[in-house]
């Protein structure tokens, strides 16, 4: 049924569920896997730019060149570590798939996650994209965005959504969330 399966991976705990589902499908269809991790400043665990580098009306908030240089060095170091963690994650997942006798490749690209996944799927002629869905709804999805929702609406191929568990919230936490964002 499928020959090439694109698997969207991130640093969430749910990615292992997504990988396991992809391995299962690849074994059944004798398909190849392409693992993709998108580096994005939008990711929850990505490094943050220093507030000194924020711009206001085309001017940096802080004009001291030494402070700007130091802030940039810190960001570059953290971004490099972030990239390395992504490659390590991809390598470990690829090893797991290869151990299951599945031909597997991996790639890491910088970009907006949803659009990058769709563009990559088109470029590598993927038959299906396997991606996790955290189950955000309503206000959470509006504020946090939804990569899976974007992919569902823009992908050039079939989509397989893996529903992953969301942390339980009690009624008090939901009310506090609503108050914070109101």
SERO-4910 file (N, C-alpha, C, O; in steps of 0.05 Angstrom, whole numbers):
BEGIN
 pado doro    nc1    nc2    nc3   cac1   cac2   cac3    cc1    cc2    cc3    oc1    oc2    oc3
  Unk    A     16    -24      0      0      0      0     17     25      0     14     43    -17
  Unk    A     37     27     19     55     50     20     83     41     14     92     19     22
  Unk    A     97     58     -1    126     52     -7    144     69      9    165     60     19
  Unk    A    137     95     12    154    114     27    137    128     47    117    141     41
  Unk    A    145    125     73    130    137     95    147    159    107    170    154    116
  Unk    A    136    183    108    149    205    122    139    206    151    115    207    155
  Unk    A    157    207    169    150    207    198    160    233    210    184    238    211
  Unk    A    141    249    219    147    275    231    154    270    261    137    260    276
  Unk    A    178    278    269    188    273    296    194    300    309    203    319    297
  Unk    A    188    301    335    196    324    351    207    314    378    211    290    381
  Unk    A    212    332    396    224    324    421    204    316    442    211    312    466
  Unk    A    179    314    435    158    306    454    160    276    461    170    261    445
  Unk    A    149    269    483    148    241    491    131    225    472    134    201    469
  Unk    A    112    238    458     94    224    440    108    215    415     97    198    401
  Unk    A    131    226    408    145    218    383    151    189    382    152    177    361
  Unk    A    157    177    405    163    148    405    138    132    397    140    112    383
  Unk    A    114    141    405     89    128    396     86    131    366     79    111    352
  Unk    A     92    154    356     91    159    327    110    141    312    103    128    292
  Unk    A    135    139    322    154    121    310    145     92    310    148     78    290
  Unk    A    135     83    333    126     55    335    104     49    315    104     27    303
  Unk    A     86     67    312     64     64    292     76     63    264     67     46    248
  Unk    A     95     80    258    107     80    232    122     54    226    121     44    204
  Unk    A    136     44    246    151     19    243    131     -4    237    136    -21    220
  Unk    A    109     -4    252     89    -25    248     77    -24    219     75    -45    207
  Unk    A     71      0    210     60      3    183     81     -4    162     75    -18    142
  Unk    A    106      5    166    127     -1    147    133    -31    145    138    -41    123
  Unk    A    132    -45    167    136    -74    167    114    -87    151    119   -105    135
  Unk    A     89    -79    156     66    -91    143     67    -87    112     59   -104     97
  Unk    A     75    -63    104     76    -55     76    103    -59     62    105    -54     38
  Unk    A    123    -67     78    150    -68     68    159    -41     56    170    -40     34
  Unk    A    153    -20     70    158      7     61    184     18     74    194      7     93
  Unk    A    194     39     62    218     53     72    208     77     90    186     88     85
  Unk    A    224     83    110    218    106    127    237    130    121    260    126    116
  Unk    A    225    153    123    241    178    122    233    193    147    210    202    150
  Unk    A    251    196    166    246    210    191    253    239    187    275    245    176
  Unk    A    236    257    196    241    286    193    237    300    220    216    297    233
  Unk    A    257    316    227    255    334    250    258    362    239    277    368    225
  Unk    A    239    380    246    240    407    237    250    425    260    238    425    282
  Unk    A    272    438    255    282    458    275    266    483    272    264    494    250
  Unk    A    255    493    294    238    516    292    241    533    318    241    521    340
  Unk    A    242    559    315    243    576    339    215    575    353    213    584    375
  Unk    A    195    564    339    168    562    351    166    538    369    147    536    385
  Unk    A    185    519    368    184    495    385    186    503    414    201    522    421
  Unk    A    172    489    431    172    494    460    199    493    472    206    509    489
  Unk    A    216    475    462    242    471    474    265    485    459    289    480    464
  Unk    A    258    502    440    279    516    425    291    539    441    278    549    459
  Unk    A    316    546    435    328    568    449    314    595    443    303    598    421
  Unk    A    314    612    461    301    638    458    322    659    451    344    659    462
  Unk    A    315    677    433    332    700    427    333    718    451    313    720    466
  Unk    A    355    730    456    357    749    478    339    773    473    335    782    451
  Unk    A    327    783    495    310    807    492    326    831    482    315    850    472
  Unk    A    353    830    485    369    851    475    369    852    445    376    873    433
  Unk    A    362    830    432    362    829    403    335    836    391    333    837    366
  Unk    A    315    840    407    289    847    397    290    875    384    305    892    394
  Unk    A    275    879    364    275    904    350    250    920    355    228    909    358
  Unk    A    253    946    357    230    964    360    234    986    341    253   1002    343
  Unk    A    216    988    321    218   1009    301    246   1009    288    259   1029    285
  Unk    A    254    985    279    279    981    265    304    988    281    326    992    269
  Unk    A    302    989    307    326    994    324    327    972    345    306    964    356
  Unk    A    351    964    351    354    945    373    349    959    400    355    983    403
  Unk    A    337    945    418    331    957    444    357    964    459    358    984    473
  Unk    A    377    948    455    402    953    469    423    958    447    426    943    428
  Unk    A    438    979    450    457    987    429    486    981    436    503    985    419
  Unk    A    491    971    460    519    964    467    528    940    451    517    919    454
  Unk    A    547    944    434    556    923    416    566    898    430    563    876    421
  Unk    A    579    902    454    589    879    469    566    862    479    568    838    479
  Unk    A    545    875    489    522    861    499    509    846    476    501    822    479
  Unk    A    505    859    453    493    846    430    510    822    421    499    801    415
  Unk    A    536    825    420    554    804    412    552    780    431    550    757    422
  Unk    A    552    786    457    550    764    477    523    750    475    522    725    476
  Unk    A    502    765    472    475    753    470    474    735    445    462    713    446
  Unk    A    485    744    423    486    728    398    502    703    402    494    682    392
  Unk    A    525    705    415    541    681    420    526    660    436    527    636    430
  Unk    A    512    669    457    496    651    474    475    637    457    472    612    458
  Unk    A    460    653    441    439    641    425    451    621    405    440    599    402
  Unk    A    473    628    392    485    609    372    494    583    386    490    562    374
  Unk    A    505    585    410    513    561    424    489    544    431    489    519    427
  Unk    A    468    557    441    444    542    448    430    530    423    420    507    424
  Unk    A    430    545    401    418    535    376    434    511    366    422    491    357
  Unk    A    460    512    368    477    490    360    471    465    377    470    443    366
  Unk    A    468    468    403    460    446    420    433    435    413    429    410    413
  Unk    A    414    452    407    387    445    399    388    428    373    375    407    371
  Unk    A    404    437    354    407    421    329    419    394    334    410    374    323
  Unk    A    439    393    352    453    368    358    433    348    372    434    324    366
  Unk    A    417    358    390    397    341    403    377    329    382    369    306    385
  Unk    A    370    345    363    352    336    341    365    313    325    352    293    320
  Unk    A    390    317    318    405    296    303    407    271    320    404    249    310
  Unk    A    414    274    346    416    250    363    389    235    365    389    211    365
  Unk    A    367    250    367    341    238    368    335    222    342    326    199    343
  Unk    A    341    235    319    337    222    294    354    197    291    344    176    281
  Unk    A    379    198    299    397    175    297    386    152    314    386    129    305
  Unk    A    378    158    338    368    136    356    343    124    345    339     99    346
  Unk    A    325    140    334    300    130    322    306    114    296    294     93    291
  Unk    A    325    124    281    333    109    256    345     82    263    339     62    250
  Unk    A    361     81    284    373     55    293    351     36    301    353     12    295
  Unk    A    331     46    315    309     28    323    294     17    299    287     -7    298
  Unk    A    289     34    279    275     25    254    293      5    238    283    -15    228
  Unk    A    318     11    236    337     -6    222    339    -33    236    341    -54    222
  Unk    A    338    -33    262    339    -58    277    314    -75    271    314   -100    275
  Unk    A    292    -62    263    268    -76    255    268    -83    226    247    -90    214
  Unk    A    292    -81    213    295    -88    184    280    -70    166    269    -79    146
  Unk    A    279    -44    172    266    -25    155    287     -6    144    302      6    160
  Unk    A    287     -2    118    305     17    106    296     45    115    273     53    112
  Unk    A    315     60    128    308     85    141    329    106    135    353    101    136
  Unk    A    319    130    129    336    153    126    325    174    145    303    172    155
  Unk    A    341    195    150    331    217    167    342    244    157    363    245    144
  Unk    A    327    265    164    335    292    156    325    311    177    305    307    190
  Unk    A    341    333    180    333    355    198    334    381    182    354    387    169
  Unk    A    312    396    183    310    420    167    300    442    185    284    438    203
  Unk    A    309    467    180    299    490    195    276    502    180    277    505    155
  Unk    A    255    509    194    232    521    181    207    521    199    209    514    223
  Unk    A    185    529    188    160    527    202    150    499    200    148    488    178
  Unk    A    145    485    222    140    457    222    119    447    202    125    429    185
  Unk    A     95    457    202     74    447    185     81    450    155     79    431    140
  Unk    A     89    474    148     96    479    119    120    462    111    121    452     89
  Unk    A    140    460    128    164    445    121    158    416    118    169    403     99
  Unk    A    142    405    135    134    376    132    120    372    106    126    352     92
  Unk    A    102    389     98     87    386     73    106    389     49    104    373     30
  Unk    A    123    409     49    142    413     27    161    389     25    167    380      3
  Unk    A    170    379     48    189    356     47    174    331     37    186    316     21
  Unk    A    149    327     45    134    304     35    131    305      5    134    285     -9
  Unk    A    127    329     -6    125    332    -35    152    326    -48    153    312    -68
  Unk    A    173    337    -37    200    334    -49    210    305    -49    223    297    -68
  Unk    A    203    290    -28    212    262    -27    192    242    -37    195    218    -34
  Unk    A    170    252    -48    148    235    -59    138    215    -38    134    192    -44
  Unk    A    132    225    -15    121    208      6     93    199     -1     77    214    -13
  Unk    A     86    175      6     59    164      2     41    171     25     17    174     21
  Unk    A     53    174     48     37    181     72     55    195     92     80    190     93
  Unk    A     43    213    108     57    226    130     45    215    155     21    216    159
  Unk    A     62    206    173     53    197    200     62    219    219     86    225    221
  Unk    A     43    230    234     48    252    251     31    249    276      9    238    275
  Unk    A     41    259    299     26    258    324      7    281    326     11    302    314
  Unk    A    -14    277    341    -34    297    347    -38    297    377    -45    277    389
  Unk    A    -33    320    389    -34    322    418    -63    326    429    -67    323    453
  Unk    A    -81    332    411   -109    335    420   -116    362    431   -135    365    446
  Unk    A   -100    382    424   -108    409    432   -134    416    419   -140    408    397
  Unk    A   -150    432    433   -175    441    422   -181    469    432   -170    478    451
  Unk    A   -199    482    418   -208    508    426   -185    528    430   -169    533    412
  Unk    A   -184    540    453   -166    561    460   -137    551    458   -119    566    449
  Unk    A   -131    527    468   -104    516    467    -94    515    438    -71    524    433
  Unk    A   -110    505    420   -101    503    392    -98    531    380    -79    535    364
  Unk    A   -115    549    387   -113    576    376    -87    589    385    -73    602    369
  Unk    A    -80    586    411    -57    599    422    -31    584    415    -10    596    409
  Unk    A    -32    558    416     -7    542    411     -4    534    382     18    526    374
  Unk    A    -25    536    367    -23    527    339    -25    497    337    -23    483    358
  Unk    A    -28    487    314    -29    458    310    -15    450    285    -25    456    263
  Unk    A      8    438    288     23    428    265      7    407    250      5    408    225
  Unk    A     -5    388    265    -20    367    252    -43    378    236    -50    368    214
  Unk    A    -57    398    247    -79    410    232    -70    423    206    -83    420    186
  Unk    A    -48    437    207    -37    449    183    -30    427    163    -37    429    139
  Unk    A    -17    406    172     -9    384    153    -34    371    141    -34    365    117
  Unk    A    -54    366    157    -79    354    147    -90    370    124   -100    359    104
  Unk    A    -89    396    126   -101    414    106    -83    421     82    -92    432     62
  Unk    A    -57    415     84    -39    424     63    -21    402     51     -5    407     33
  Unk    A    -22    378     62     -4    356     53    -10    347     25    -33    347     16
  Unk    A     11    339     10      7    329    -17      1    299    -19      1    288    -40
  Unk    A     -3    287      5     -7    258      5    -26    251     29    -36    269     43
  Unk    A    -30    226     33    -46    216     55    -33    223     82     -9    227     84
  Unk    A    -49    225    103    -40    231    130    -49    209    148    -72    199    146
  Unk    A    -32    201    166    -39    182    188    -34    196    214    -11    201    221
  Unk    A    -55    204    228    -52    218    254    -51    197    276    -68    179    278
  Unk    A    -31    201    293    -28    184    317    -37    201    341    -23    220    348
  Unk    A    -60    194    352    -70    209    375    -52    203    399    -49    180    407
  Unk    A    -41    224    410    -23    220    433    -37    233    458    -52    252    455
  Unk    A    -31    222    481    -45    232    505    -37    260    512    -14    268    509
  Unk    A    -57    275    521    -51    302    531    -52    300    562    -66    284    573
  Unk    A    -36    317    575    -36    316    604    -63    323    615    -76    342    606
  Unk    A    -73    308    635   -100    313    646   -100    340    660    -80    348    673
  Unk    A   -122    354    658   -126    380    672   -151    378    689   -171    366    680
  Unk    A   -149    389    713   -174    390    729   -188    415    723   -178    433    709
  Unk    A   -212    418    733   -229    441    727   -216    467    736   -219    487    722
  Unk    A   -202    467    759   -190    492    769   -168    502    750   -166    526    745
  Unk    A   -152    483    739   -131    491    720   -143    503    695   -132    522    684
  Unk    A   -165    492    685   -178    502    661   -188    531    666   -185    548    648
  Unk    A   -200    536    689   -210    563    695   -186    582    697   -188    605    686
  Unk    A   -164    574    710   -141    592    711   -130    598    683   -122    620    678
  Unk    A   -130    578    666   -120    582    638   -138    603    624   -128    621    611
  Unk    A   -163    600    628   -182    618    615   -178    646    625   -179    666    610
  Unk    A   -173    649    651   -168    675    663   -143    688    652   -142    712    647
  Unk    A   -122    672    649    -96    682    640    -99    693    611    -87    714    605
  Unk    A   -114    680    594   -115    687    566   -138    706    560   -140    715    537
  Unk    A   -156    711    578   -179    727    573   -172    756    568   -190    773    563
***
